[in-house]
Amino acid sequence: MQIPRLVFGPDEAYRCETMLQKITFAFKNIKVLTTRPVEFGERFFNRVFEKANIRMMSNEEYNKLEKDMTTELDRIAQINTAFHDGERKGKAEEKEEIARKMLSLGISHDIIKASTELSDEQLGKLEGV
C-alpha cells in the first residue's frame, strides 16, 4: 500500500476524512504543528502530538517517531489487506455453497453459472464433492 499524496496545508486538517489521511497529514506536517488539530479527536493522535513536540526532540527521537508512524501505517495496511482477503474468500465460499444447493436441485449449469459467475471447471469440482 502506498501512502497517499496529500496537498492539504498545515491549516487544512479539516479536509482529512480517513484515518490514513489523518496519519499522513500528521506525518507530513508534524514539524510545523504544535498541537493536535481538533479534527483529530482520536486517542492515537493525542499520544502522537504529546510525544511529538519536535522542537524538543533530538534527531534520534524524531527518527524513532518517524519509524513508529511508518510501522503504524504498515499495520493498518496489513489489517486492511487481511480484511479484504477474508471478504473475498467469504464471497467465494458463499457462491460455492449457493451453487451446491442449485446443483442438488437439478438446476442447469448455464443458470448456475449465470447466477454465481462460477466456471464450468469450478462447477465440475463442486459436483465431485
N, CA, C and O atoms as a MOPAC input file, in Angstrom:
PM7 MOZYME 1SCF
protein

 N      0.84300 1    -1.17700 1     0.00000 1
 C      0.00000 1     0.00000 1     0.00000 1
 C      0.88600 1     1.23800 1     0.00000 1
 O      1.87300 1     1.29900 1     0.73300 1
 N      0.54700 1     2.19300 1    -0.79400 1
 C      1.32900 1     3.41800 1    -0.88800 1
 C      0.66200 1     4.51600 1    -0.07600 1
 O     -0.56300 1     4.64200 1    -0.07700 1
 N      1.47500 1     5.31700 1     0.62200 1
 C      0.93200 1     6.43600 1     1.37300 1
 C      0.41300 1     7.46000 1     0.37300 1
 O      1.13300 1     7.85100 1    -0.54600 1
 N     -0.84100 1     7.89900 1     0.54800 1
 C     -1.39400 1     8.84200 1    -0.42000 1
 C     -0.71300 1    10.20500 1    -0.34400 1
 O     -0.26800 1    10.63600 1     0.72000 1
 N     -0.64200 1    10.86300 1    -1.47400 1
 C     -0.11100 1    12.21800 1    -1.51200 1
 C     -1.22000 1    13.16200 1    -1.08500 1
 O     -2.32700 1    13.12700 1    -1.62400 1
 N     -0.91500 1    13.99300 1    -0.12500 1
 C     -1.89000 1    14.98200 1     0.32300 1
 C     -1.39800 1    16.36500 1    -0.04000 1
 O     -0.21700 1    16.67400 1     0.12000 1
 N     -2.29000 1    17.18600 1    -0.52200 1
 C     -1.93100 1    18.55800 1    -0.86200 1
 C     -2.51200 1    19.52600 1     0.16700 1
 O     -2.55100 1    20.73700 1    -0.05200 1
 N     -2.96300 1    18.97200 1     1.29000 1
 C     -3.53300 1    19.80000 1     2.33800 1
 C     -2.41500 1    20.53400 1     3.06200 1
 O     -1.40400 1    19.93200 1     3.42200 1
 N     -2.59400 1    21.82000 1     3.27300 1
 C     -1.62700 1    22.60000 1     4.03400 1
 C     -1.78600 1    22.36200 1     5.52100 1
 O     -2.74500 1    21.71600 1     5.94400 1
 N     -0.85500 1    22.87600 1     6.33000 1
 C     -0.89700 1    22.64900 1     7.77500 1
 C     -2.16600 1    23.17800 1     8.44600 1
 O     -2.50800 1    22.75100 1     9.54800 1
 N     -2.86500 1    24.10700 1     7.78300 1
 C     -4.08600 1    24.65800 1     8.36900 1
 C     -5.34400 1    24.02500 1     7.77000 1
 O     -6.44200 1    24.55800 1     7.93000 1
 N     -5.18600 1    22.89200 1     7.08100 1
 C     -6.32400 1    22.25500 1     6.42100 1
 C     -6.60600 1    20.84700 1     6.94700 1
 O     -7.02200 1    19.97300 1     6.18700 1
 N     -6.38600 1    20.63000 1     8.21800 1
 C     -6.64400 1    19.31900 1     8.81300 1
 C     -8.10600 1    18.91100 1     8.64900 1
 O     -8.41000 1    17.72100 1     8.56000 1
 N     -8.99100 1    19.86600 1     8.60900 1
 C    -10.42000 1    19.59000 1     8.47100 1
 C    -10.74700 1    18.82600 1     7.18000 1
 O    -11.81300 1    18.21900 1     7.08500 1
 N     -9.85400 1    18.84500 1     6.19600 1
 C    -10.09600 1    18.16000 1     4.92500 1
 C     -9.82600 1    16.66100 1     5.00300 1
 O    -10.23500 1    15.91500 1     4.11300 1
 N     -9.14400 1    16.21100 1     6.05200 1
 C     -8.82300 1    14.78600 1     6.20000 1
 C    -10.08200 1    14.03500 1     6.61400 1
 O    -10.73700 1    14.39200 1     7.59300 1
 N    -10.41400 1    12.99200 1     5.85700 1
 C    -11.63000 1    12.23200 1     6.13300 1
 C    -11.34500 1    10.85000 1     6.72200 1
 O    -12.09500 1    10.37000 1     7.57200 1
 N    -10.27500 1    10.21800 1     6.27600 1
 C     -9.98900 1     8.86100 1     6.73600 1
 C     -8.83000 1     8.87500 1     7.73300 1
 O     -8.08300 1     9.84800 1     7.82800 1
 N     -8.70200 1     7.78200 1     8.46700 1
 C     -7.60000 1     7.65400 1     9.42000 1
 C     -6.26600 1     7.71400 1     8.68600 1
 O     -5.31800 1     8.33100 1     9.17100 1
 N     -6.18800 1     7.07800 1     7.52000 1
 C     -4.94400 1     7.10100 1     6.75300 1
 C     -4.59400 1     8.52300 1     6.33400 1
 O     -3.42700 1     8.91000 1     6.38900 1
 N     -5.58300 1     9.30400 1     5.91700 1
 C     -5.31600 1    10.70600 1     5.55700 1
 C     -4.84000 1    11.49100 1     6.78000 1
 O     -3.93800 1    12.32200 1     6.67300 1
 N     -5.44100 1    11.22900 1     7.93700 1
 C     -5.05000 1    11.94200 1     9.15500 1
 C     -3.61500 1    11.59600 1     9.55500 1
 O     -2.83400 1    12.47700 1     9.91400 1
 N     -3.27900 1    10.31100 1     9.49000 1
 C     -1.92200 1     9.89900 1     9.84000 1
 C     -0.92400 1    10.51800 1     8.86700 1
 O      0.12500 1    11.01700 1     9.27500 1
 N     -1.25800 1    10.48200 1     7.57900 1
 C     -0.37700 1    11.05500 1     6.56100 1
 C     -0.23100 1    12.56000 1     6.77300 1
 O      0.87100 1    13.10000 1     6.67200 1
 N     -1.32700 1    13.22600 1     7.06300 1
 C     -1.30300 1    14.66700 1     7.31300 1
 C     -0.40200 1    14.97500 1     8.50900 1
 O      0.45000 1    15.86100 1     8.44500 1
 N     -0.60300 1    14.23300 1     9.59800 1
 C      0.19800 1    14.45800 1    10.80500 1
 C      1.67200 1    14.23700 1    10.52100 1
 O      2.51800 1    15.03000 1    10.93400 1
 N      1.97600 1    13.16400 1     9.81900 1
 C      3.35800 1    12.83600 1     9.49000 1
 C      3.98500 1    13.93000 1     8.62400 1
 O      5.12700 1    14.33300 1     8.84800 1
 N      3.22800 1    14.40500 1     7.63400 1
 C      3.73900 1    15.41000 1     6.70100 1
 C      3.93700 1    16.77300 1     7.38300 1
 O      4.88100 1    17.49600 1     7.06300 1
 N      3.05600 1    17.11500 1     8.31100 1
 C      3.05400 1    18.46100 1     8.88800 1
 C      3.54300 1    18.52900 1    10.32800 1
 O      3.44300 1    19.57900 1    10.96400 1
 N      4.06300 1    17.44300 1    10.84300 1
 C      4.39200 1    17.39000 1    12.26100 1
 C      5.43800 1    18.42600 1    12.67700 1
 O      5.46000 1    18.86100 1    13.82900 1
 N      6.29800 1    18.81700 1    11.74700 1
 C      7.32100 1    19.80400 1    12.09100 1
 C      6.74400 1    21.19100 1    12.34300 1
 O      7.33300 1    21.98300 1    13.07800 1
 N      5.60200 1    21.49200 1    11.74200 1
 C      5.03400 1    22.84000 1    11.90000 1
 C      3.83900 1    22.86400 1    12.84500 1
 O      3.41700 1    23.93900 1    13.27200 1
 N      3.28800 1    21.70200 1    13.17900 1
 C      2.14700 1    21.64900 1    14.09100 1
 C      2.65100 1    21.62600 1    15.53100 1
 O      3.53400 1    20.83900 1    15.87400 1
 N      2.09300 1    22.48000 1    16.35800 1
 C      2.49600 1    22.49200 1    17.76100 1
 C      1.47000 1    21.80200 1    18.64200 1
 O      1.77500 1    21.41800 1    19.77100 1
 N      0.25400 1    21.64300 1    18.13200 1
 C     -0.79100 1    20.93400 1    18.87900 1
 C     -1.56500 1    20.04400 1    17.91800 1
 O     -1.48300 1    20.18700 1    16.69800 1
 N     -2.30800 1    19.13400 1    18.49900 1
 C     -3.13300 1    18.22500 1    17.70900 1
 C     -4.30000 1    19.01500 1    17.12200 1
 O     -4.97500 1    19.74200 1    17.85000 1
 N     -4.55200 1    18.88200 1    15.80100 1
 C     -5.73400 1    19.53000 1    15.23700 1
 C     -7.00300 1    19.02200 1    15.92200 1
 O     -7.11900 1    17.82500 1    16.18600 1
 N     -7.93500 1    19.89200 1    16.20800 1
 C     -9.16300 1    19.49300 1    16.91200 1
 C     -9.94700 1    18.45600 1    16.12200 1
 O    -10.70300 1    17.67900 1    16.70400 1
 N     -9.77700 1    18.43400 1    14.79500 1
 C    -10.47200 1    17.45400 1    13.96100 1
 C     -9.97600 1    16.03200 1    14.21700 1
 O    -10.66400 1    15.06500 1    13.88800 1
 N     -8.79500 1    15.90200 1    14.79600 1
 C     -8.20100 1    14.59400 1    15.05100 1
 C     -8.49100 1    14.19400 1    16.49200 1
 O     -7.58900 1    14.20400 1    17.33100 1
 N     -9.71100 1    13.85100 1    16.78100 1
 C    -10.11400 1    13.55700 1    18.14600 1
 C     -9.65100 1    12.21800 1    18.68400 1
 O     -9.77900 1    11.96100 1    19.88100 1
 N     -9.11700 1    11.36100 1    17.83300 1
 C     -8.74600 1    10.02300 1    18.25600 1
 C     -7.61500 1    10.03800 1    19.28900 1
 O     -6.71700 1    10.87800 1    19.23000 1
 N     -7.67500 1     9.10300 1    20.22500 1
 C     -6.64000 1     8.99300 1    21.26400 1
 C     -5.25400 1     8.80000 1    20.67200 1
 O     -4.26400 1     9.29000 1    21.21700 1
 N     -5.18500 1     8.08300 1    19.55300 1
 C     -3.90800 1     7.83800 1    18.88900 1
 C     -3.18900 1     9.16000 1    18.64700 1
 O     -1.99000 1     9.27100 1    18.90100 1
 N     -3.91600 1    10.16000 1    18.15900 1
 C     -3.30000 1    11.44300 1    17.83200 1
 C     -2.92800 1    12.23000 1    19.08400 1
 O     -1.95600 1    12.98500 1    19.07000 1
 N     -3.68300 1    12.06700 1    20.16200 1
 C     -3.28600 1    12.71500 1    21.42000 1
 C     -1.90000 1    12.24200 1    21.81400 1
 O     -1.04300 1    13.04900 1    22.17400 1
 N     -1.67700 1    10.94000 1    21.74800 1
 C     -0.37200 1    10.38700 1    22.12400 1
 C      0.72000 1    10.85600 1    21.18100 1
 O      1.81800 1    11.20700 1    21.61300 1
 N      0.40900 1    10.86000 1    19.87600 1
 C      1.41100 1    11.28600 1    18.89000 1
 C      1.82200 1    12.72100 1    19.14900 1
 O      3.01300 1    13.02600 1    19.20700 1
 N      0.84400 1    13.60800 1    19.30500 1
 C      1.17400 1    15.01700 1    19.44300 1
 C      1.76300 1    15.35100 1    20.81400 1
 O      2.52400 1    16.31000 1    20.94200 1
 N      1.41900 1    14.57000 1    21.83600 1
 C      2.06100 1    14.77400 1    23.13700 1
 C      3.54800 1    14.45400 1    23.04500 1
 O      4.38400 1    15.15600 1    23.61600 1
 N      3.86400 1    13.39300 1    22.32500 1
 C      5.24700 1    12.93100 1    22.25300 1
 C      6.02300 1    13.56500 1    21.10300 1
 O      7.23200 1    13.36400 1    20.98900 1
 N      5.34900 1    14.31900 1    20.25800 1
 C      5.98500 1    14.80600 1    19.04600 1
 C      6.24700 1    16.30200 1    19.07000 1
 O      6.12600 1    16.95700 1    18.03500 1
 N      6.58900 1    16.83900 1    20.17500 1
 C      6.93800 1    18.25100 1    20.22300 1
 C      8.33100 1    18.35600 1    19.60700 1
 O      9.34600 1    18.23500 1    20.29300 1
 N      8.34900 1    18.58100 1    18.30800 1
 C      9.56700 1    18.49100 1    17.50800 1
 C     10.66600 1    19.41000 1    18.02100 1
 O     11.84500 1    19.05600 1    17.98200 1
 N     10.29400 1    20.55600 1    18.48800 1
 C     11.32400 1    21.49500 1    18.94700 1
 C     12.14100 1    20.91700 1    20.10700 1
 O     13.27200 1    21.34100 1    20.34600 1
 N     11.57300 1    19.96500 1    20.81200 1
 C     12.24500 1    19.38400 1    21.97700 1
 C     12.90700 1    18.04300 1    21.65000 1
 O     13.61000 1    17.48400 1    22.49100 1
 N     12.69300 1    17.52800 1    20.45200 1
 C     13.20700 1    16.19700 1    20.12200 1
 C     14.60700 1    16.24000 1    19.54700 1
 O     14.98700 1    17.15000 1    18.80900 1
 N     15.35200 1    15.22400 1    19.91700 1
 C     16.65300 1    15.02600 1    19.28400 1
 C     16.42600 1    14.33100 1    17.94900 1
 O     15.32400 1    13.85400 1    17.67800 1
 N     17.44100 1    14.27200 1    17.12700 1
 C     17.32100 1    13.56000 1    15.84900 1
 C     16.95600 1    12.09700 1    16.07500 1
 O     16.15900 1    11.52300 1    15.33300 1
 N     17.54000 1    11.50700 1    17.09600 1
 C     17.25700 1    10.10700 1    17.40600 1
 C     15.78100 1     9.92400 1    17.76900 1
 O     15.13900 1     8.98000 1    17.30800 1
 N     15.24600 1    10.82300 1    18.59100 1
 C     13.83400 1    10.74000 1    18.97700 1
 C     12.92600 1    10.92900 1    17.76100 1
 O     11.93600 1    10.21600 1    17.59900 1
 N     13.27100 1    11.89300 1    16.91200 1
 C     12.46600 1    12.14200 1    15.72700 1
 C     12.48800 1    10.93200 1    14.79600 1
 O     11.45100 1    10.55000 1    14.25400 1
 N     13.65500 1    10.32800 1    14.60600 1
 C     13.75600 1     9.14600 1    13.74900 1
 C     12.93400 1     7.99200 1    14.29800 1
 O     12.33400 1     7.24100 1    13.53000 1
 N     12.89800 1     7.84000 1    15.62800 1
 C     12.09000 1     6.78800 1    16.24500 1
 C     10.60800 1     7.05800 1    15.99200 1
 O      9.86600 1     6.13800 1    15.64700 1
 N     10.17200 1     8.29300 1    16.15700 1
 C      8.78100 1     8.64800 1    15.90200 1
 C      8.41800 1     8.35500 1    14.44300 1
 O      7.36700 1     7.78200 1    14.15700 1
 N      9.28800 1     8.74800 1    13.54700 1
 C      9.06200 1     8.52600 1    12.12200 1
 C      8.92300 1     7.02500 1    11.84700 1
 O      8.04100 1     6.60400 1    11.09900 1
 N      9.79300 1     6.22900 1    12.45200 1
 C      9.73600 1     4.77400 1    12.27900 1
 C      8.43800 1     4.21500 1    12.85800 1
 O      7.80200 1     3.36000 1    12.24200 1
 N      8.04000 1     4.69600 1    14.04700 1
 C      6.80300 1     4.23000 1    14.67800 1
 C      5.58400 1     4.54800 1    13.81900 1
 O      4.68200 1     3.72100 1    13.68900 1
 N      5.55400 1     5.72700 1    13.24200 1
 C      4.41800 1     6.10300 1    12.39900 1
 C      4.38800 1     5.25400 1    11.13300 1
 O      3.31400 1     4.86100 1    10.67800 1
 N      5.54400 1     4.97000 1    10.56800 1
 C      5.60600 1     4.11600 1     9.38200 1
 C      5.13700 1     2.70900 1     9.74100 1
 O      4.42200 1     2.07300 1     8.96800 1
 N      5.53900 1     2.22900 1    10.90800 1
 C      5.10400 1     0.91500 1    11.38200 1
 C      3.59000 1     0.88600 1    11.54000 1
 O      2.94800 1    -0.10100 1    11.18000 1
 N      3.01700 1     1.95500 1    12.07300 1
 C      1.56400 1     2.03500 1    12.25100 1
 C      0.85600 1     2.01400 1    10.89600 1
 O     -0.16600 1     1.34500 1    10.74300 1
 N      1.38600 1     2.73200 1     9.92500 1
 C      0.80100 1     2.71400 1     8.57700 1
 C      0.88500 1     1.31200 1     7.97000 1
 O     -0.05600 1     0.84900 1     7.32500 1
 N      2.01500 1     0.64700 1     8.18100 1
 C      2.16500 1    -0.72300 1     7.68700 1
 C      1.14400 1    -1.64600 1     8.34100 1
 O      0.54900 1    -2.49600 1     7.67800 1
 N      0.94400 1    -1.47300 1     9.64600 1
 C     -0.02500 1    -2.30400 1    10.38600 1
 C     -1.43900 1    -2.08000 1     9.85100 1
 O     -2.19200 1    -3.03700 1     9.66900 1
 N     -1.79500 1    -0.84000 1     9.60400 1
 C     -3.11600 1    -0.53800 1     9.05500 1
 C     -3.28000 1    -1.17200 1     7.68100 1
 O     -4.33500 1    -1.72400 1     7.36900 1
 N     -2.23900 1    -1.09400 1     6.86000 1
 C     -2.28900 1    -1.70600 1     5.52800 1
 C     -2.45200 1    -3.21900 1     5.63300 1
 O     -3.20500 1    -3.80900 1     4.85800 1
 N     -1.76200 1    -3.85700 1     6.57800 1
 C     -1.87500 1    -5.30300 1     6.76500 1
 C     -3.28700 1    -5.68200 1     7.20000 1
 O     -3.84500 1    -6.66500 1     6.71100 1
 N     -3.86100 1    -4.91400 1     8.11000 1
 C     -5.22600 1    -5.18900 1     8.57600 1
 C     -6.21100 1    -5.03900 1     7.42600 1
 O     -7.09500 1    -5.87800 1     7.24800 1
 N     -6.06200 1    -3.97900 1     6.64900 1
 C     -6.95900 1    -3.76900 1     5.50900 1
 C     -6.83700 1    -4.89100 1     4.49500 1
 O     -7.84600 1    -5.36100 1     3.96800 1
 N     -5.61000 1    -5.32900 1     4.21300 1
 C     -5.39200 1    -6.42000 1     3.26200 1
 C     -6.02700 1    -7.70400 1     3.78000 1
 O     -6.70700 1    -8.40600 1     3.03200 1
 N     -5.81100 1    -8.01200 1     5.05200 1
 C     -6.38200 1    -9.22900 1     5.63600 1
 C     -7.90800 1    -9.17600 1     5.59300 1
 O     -8.55700 1   -10.17900 1     5.29600 1
 N     -8.47400 1    -8.02300 1     5.88500 1
 C     -9.92800 1    -7.86800 1     5.86200 1
 C    -10.46500 1    -8.12800 1     4.46000 1
 O    -11.41600 1    -8.88900 1     4.28200 1
 N     -9.84800 1    -7.48900 1     3.46400 1
 C    -10.33300 1    -7.64300 1     2.08700 1
 C    -10.12000 1    -9.06100 1     1.56900 1
 O    -10.95700 1    -9.58200 1     0.83200 1
 N     -9.00400 1    -9.69300 1     1.94800 1
 C     -8.77300 1   -11.08300 1     1.56300 1
 C     -9.84500 1   -11.99000 1     2.16300 1
 O    -10.37300 1   -12.87000 1     1.48400 1
 N    -10.16100 1   -11.77400 1     3.43100 1
 C    -11.19500 1   -12.56400 1     4.09900 1
 C    -12.56200 1   -12.33700 1     3.47900 1
 O    -13.35100 1   -13.26900 1     3.32900 1
 N    -12.83100 1   -11.09800 1     3.12300 1
 C    -14.10300 1   -10.77000 1     2.48200 1
 C    -14.23800 1   -11.49300 1     1.13500 1
 O    -15.28700 1   -12.05800 1     0.82600 1
 N    -13.15300 1   -11.46600 1     0.33600 1
 C    -13.17100 1   -12.15500 1    -0.96400 1
 C    -13.36000 1   -13.66800 1    -0.79200 1
 O    -14.12600 1   -14.30000 1    -1.51800 1
 N    -12.64600 1   -14.22700 1     0.18200 1
 C    -12.75100 1   -15.66600 1     0.42300 1
 C    -14.17400 1   -16.03000 1     0.84400 1
 O    -14.73000 1   -17.02600 1     0.38100 1
 N    -14.75500 1   -15.21900 1     1.72100 1
 C    -16.12600 1   -15.47300 1     2.17600 1
 C    -17.12700 1   -15.40600 1     1.03900 1
 O    -18.05000 1   -16.21900 1     0.98200 1
 N    -16.96100 1   -14.45200 1     0.13300 1
 C    -17.86500 1   -14.33800 1    -1.01000 1
 C    -17.72400 1   -15.54400 1    -1.93300 1
 O    -18.71700 1   -16.05900 1    -2.44700 1
 N    -16.48400 1   -15.99300 1    -2.14200 1
 C    -16.25300 1   -17.16000 1    -2.99700 1
 C    -16.88800 1   -18.40300 1    -2.38300 1
 O    -17.50100 1   -19.20300 1    -3.08900 1
 N    -16.74100 1   -18.56500 1    -1.06500 1
 C    -17.34400 1   -19.72300 1    -0.39000 1
 C    -18.86500 1   -19.65800 1    -0.46000 1
 O    -19.52600 1   -20.68600 1    -0.61000 1
 N    -19.41300 1   -18.47000 1    -0.35400 1
 C    -20.86900 1   -18.30700 1    -0.43700 1
 C    -21.37800 1   -18.68600 1    -1.83600 1
 O    -22.40400 1   -19.35400 1    -1.96600 1
 N    -20.65900 1   -18.26000 1    -2.87300 1
 C    -21.04700 1   -18.62200 1    -4.23900 1
 C    -21.02000 1   -20.13700 1    -4.42000 1
 O    -21.91500 1   -20.71500 1    -5.03600 1
 N    -19.98700 1   -20.77000 1    -3.87700 1
 C    -19.88200 1   -22.22700 1    -3.99800 1
 C    -21.02900 1   -22.92600 1    -3.26900 1
 O    -21.57300 1   -23.91300 1    -3.76500 1
 N    -21.39000 1   -22.42100 1    -2.10800 1
 C    -22.48700 1   -23.01800 1    -1.33900 1
 C    -23.81700 1   -22.87800 1    -2.08800 1
 O    -24.62500 1   -23.80600 1    -2.12300 1
 N    -24.02500 1   -21.71000 1    -2.67800 1
 C    -25.24600 1   -21.48600 1    -3.46300 1
 C    -25.25300 1   -22.44200 1    -4.66300 1
 O    -26.27900 1   -23.04400 1    -4.98000 1
 N    -24.09600 1   -22.57400 1    -5.32400 1
 C    -24.00700 1   -23.47500 1    -6.48000 1
 C    -24.28100 1   -24.91900 1    -6.06700 1
 O    -24.96600 1   -25.63900 1    -6.79400 1
 N    -23.76400 1   -25.35900 1    -4.91700 1
 C    -24.02300 1   -26.72600 1    -4.42200 1
 C    -25.52500 1   -26.95300 1    -4.24500 1
 O    -26.05700 1   -27.98700 1    -4.64900 1
 N    -26.19600 1   -25.98300 1    -3.64300 1
 C    -27.64200 1   -26.11500 1    -3.42500 1
 C    -28.38500 1   -26.17200 1    -4.75700 1
 O    -29.31400 1   -26.96100 1    -4.93100 1
 N    -27.95900 1   -25.32000 1    -5.69500 1
 C    -28.60600 1   -25.30200 1    -7.00100 1
 C    -28.36800 1   -26.61200 1    -7.73600 1
 O    -29.26900 1   -27.12900 1    -8.39600 1
 N    -27.14700 1   -27.15800 1    -7.62500 1
 C    -26.85000 1   -28.45000 1    -8.24900 1
 C    -27.72200 1   -29.55200 1    -7.65200 1
 O    -28.22900 1   -30.41400 1    -8.37000 1
 N    -27.89100 1   -29.51100 1    -6.32100 1
 C    -28.70000 1   -30.54100 1    -5.65700 1
 C    -30.16900 1   -30.45700 1    -6.06700 1
 O    -30.90800 1   -31.43500 1    -5.95200 1
 N    -30.58800 1   -29.28700 1    -6.54600 1
 C    -31.96900 1   -29.10900 1    -7.00800 1
 C    -32.12000 1   -29.43500 1    -8.49300 1
 O    -33.22000 1   -29.38300 1    -9.04400 1
 N    -30.99000 1   -29.77500 1    -9.13600 1
 C    -31.03100 1   -30.15100 1   -10.54200 1
 C    -31.09300 1   -28.96900 1   -11.49700 1
 O    -31.50300 1   -29.13500 1   -12.64600 1
 N    -30.70800 1   -27.81600 1   -11.06500 1
 C    -30.71900 1   -26.62900 1   -11.91600 1
 C    -29.57000 1   -26.72600 1   -12.90800 1
 O    -28.49000 1   -27.21200 1   -12.57200 1
 N    -29.80100 1   -26.26500 1   -14.12100 1
 C    -28.81100 1   -26.41100 1   -15.19500 1
 C    -27.54200 1   -25.60400 1   -14.90200 1
 O    -27.55700 1   -24.59000 1   -14.20400 1
 N    -26.44500 1   -26.11100 1   -15.47300 1
 C    -25.14600 1   -25.44300 1   -15.30400 1
 C    -25.18400 1   -24.00900 1   -15.82800 1
 O    -24.58700 1   -23.11300 1   -15.23200 1
 N    -25.87800 1   -23.79200 1   -16.92900 1
 C    -25.93500 1   -22.44200 1   -17.51300 1
 C    -26.57200 1   -21.45000 1   -16.54700 1
 O    -26.08900 1   -20.32800 1   -16.38900 1
 N    -27.64500 1   -21.86400 1   -15.90900 1
 C    -28.32000 1   -20.96800 1   -14.94500 1
 C    -27.43500 1   -20.75100 1   -13.72600 1
 O    -27.32900 1   -19.62900 1   -13.23000 1
 N    -26.79700 1   -21.81300 1   -13.23800 1
 C    -25.90400 1   -21.69100 1   -12.07400 1
 C    -24.73300 1   -20.77700 1   -12.40200 1
 O    -24.37500 1   -19.91000 1   -11.60500 1
 N    -24.13400 1   -20.96900 1   -13.57900 1
 C    -23.00300 1   -20.12100 1   -13.98300 1
 C    -23.43500 1   -18.66100 1   -14.08000 1
 O    -22.70100 1   -17.77200 1   -13.64700 1
 N    -24.60200 1   -18.40500 1   -14.63500 1
 C    -25.09100 1   -17.03900 1   -14.76700 1
 C    -25.39400 1   -16.42900 1   -13.39200 1
 O    -25.21100 1   -15.22900 1   -13.18300 1
 N    -25.85200 1   -17.25600 1   -12.47300 1
 C    -26.22700 1   -16.76400 1   -11.14100 1
 C    -25.03000 1   -16.55500 1   -10.21900 1
 O    -25.01100 1   -15.62500 1    -9.41300 1
 N    -24.02700 1   -17.43300 1   -10.34600 1
 C    -22.90300 1   -17.39900 1    -9.39100 1
 C    -21.59300 1   -16.91100 1    -9.99200 1
 O    -20.64700 1   -16.60600 1    -9.26600 1
 N    -21.53700 1   -16.83600 1   -11.32800 1
 C    -20.31700 1   -16.45600 1   -12.04700 1
 C    -19.18600 1   -17.46500 1   -11.84900 1
 O    -18.01300 1   -17.12400 1   -11.99700 1
 N    -19.54100 1   -18.70400 1   -11.51400 1
 C    -18.54600 1   -19.76300 1   -11.40700 1
 C    -18.31500 1   -20.36900 1   -12.79000 1
 O    -19.19400 1   -20.31800 1   -13.65100 1
 N    -17.13200 1   -20.94100 1   -12.99800 1
 C    -16.78300 1   -21.54400 1   -14.28600 1
 C    -17.25700 1   -22.99400 1   -14.33800 1
 O    -17.64900 1   -23.58000 1   -13.32900 1
 N    -17.20600 1   -23.55800 1   -15.56200 1
 C    -17.53600 1   -24.98000 1   -15.72700 1
 C    -16.62100 1   -25.83900 1   -14.85400 1
 O    -17.06600 1   -26.80100 1   -14.22800 1
 N    -15.34500 1   -25.48100 1   -14.82300 1
 C    -14.37200 1   -26.23900 1   -14.02300 1
 C    -14.73700 1   -26.19200 1   -12.53400 1
 O    -14.68500 1   -27.21300 1   -11.84900 1
 N    -15.10200 1   -25.01400 1   -12.04100 1
 C    -15.47600 1   -24.89500 1   -10.62500 1
 C    -16.73900 1   -25.70800 1   -10.32400 1
 O    -16.83700 1   -26.36100 1    -9.28500 1
 N    -17.70800 1   -25.65700 1   -11.25500 1
 C    -18.93000 1   -26.43900 1   -11.04500 1
 C    -18.63100 1   -27.93500 1   -11.06800 1
 O    -19.21000 1   -28.70300 1   -10.29800 1
 N    -17.72900 1   -28.34200 1   -11.94900 1
 C    -17.33800 1   -29.75300 1   -12.00700 1
 C    -16.73300 1   -30.21800 1   -10.68900 1
 O    -17.03000 1   -31.31400 1   -10.21300 1
 N    -15.89900 1   -29.39600 1   -10.11500 1
 C    -15.29100 1   -29.73500 1    -8.82600 1
 C    -16.35000 1   -29.84500 1    -7.72900 1
 O    -16.28400 1   -30.73000 1    -6.87500 1
 N    -17.31800 1   -28.94400 1    -7.76400 1
 C    -18.37900 1   -28.96000 1    -6.75300 1
 C    -19.26400 1   -30.20500 1    -6.90100 1
 O    -19.73700 1   -30.74500 1    -5.90100 1
 N    -19.48900 1   -30.66100 1    -8.13000 1
 C    -20.28000 1   -31.88000 1    -8.35200 1
 C    -19.54300 1   -33.10300 1    -7.84900 1
 O    -20.16000 1   -34.06800 1    -7.39700 1
 N    -18.22800 1   -33.06300 1    -7.92800 1
 C    -17.42000 1   -34.19500 1    -7.48200 1
 C    -17.28500 1   -34.27700 1    -5.97800 1
 O    -16.82700 1   -35.29300 1    -5.45600 1
 N    -17.68200 1   -33.20700 1    -5.25600 1
 C    -17.53600 1   -33.17100 1    -3.79400 1
 C    -18.69900 1   -33.87600 1    -3.13500 1
 O    -18.75900 1   -33.95300 1    -1.90800 1

